[in-house]
């Protein structure tokens, strides 16, 4: 199975106008009310070699995520914990016109709500714990949809 | 400069036994992989956050178990959080006891909840003790050992 980091075919044909197939920049917003989870997910994303520059930011709830967008920030991927007591912000972000890939992060036993969340505007749903591979495949999807 | 050149091996053995005896699972390895020279204490920092979260949740659950009648939704919600954070650090046995507790919440079995909570606390205390001993030994062995892992 080919992995993104070894995909070398026609590197220059990939949309990057610099050398190599690697993305220039990836910005990720991590929305979760637990510090432990924010810390782990932020580190996980930062350590990925999926772009020349990987930027991460965190928010503790949907409202903070919205405020970040209102103040002009934008992100390639937004990882949203779907079990937060305060709103996750997905519907509101979509209403604002946010086009980022919004990925819900759930615990495994949250199956029933998944459909409702997808209807609210999620692009994907991933089960905790997040892993490097899961996030890499999100970036692959991003690249494909360009 | 190694005062005791058996330490690295002791650290590796202690670490392996945590997996062999089922206290830790693959998620702990995922955390170790996030540790590097720039973040040499990452795993211990995360585990410390886990202790902090756990203390808060255990206190909340204890309080909730004192009430009558029991609010199973509340209990389940707290335990869902506890299971989640235990899962985040790879606490396999704690996670299993949490699941058992949640089963009793689902069936409204108060006695089962109370009984299982004792097991949750026991497993948590054991895990914490073992992790504290492990990190202490790893620190003694030197930063290189704290950041390394054996397969």
Boltz contact constraints between the chains, C-beta under 6 A:
constraints:
  - contact:
      token1: [A, 35]
      token2: [B, 49]
      max_distance: 6.0
  - contact:
      token1: [A, 36]
      token2: [B, 49]
      max_distance: 6.0
  - contact:
      token1: [A, 36]
      token2: [B, 85]
      max_distance: 6.0
  - contact:
      token1: [A, 36]
      token2: [B, 88]
      max_distance: 6.0
  - contact:
      token1: [A, 43]
      token2: [B, 34]
      max_distance: 6.0
  - contact:
      token1: [A, 47]
      token2: [B, 34]
      max_distance: 6.0
  - contact:
      token1: [A, 107]
      token2: [B, 84]
      max_distance: 6.0
  - contact:
      token1: [A, 129]
      token2: [B, 27]
      max_distance: 6.0
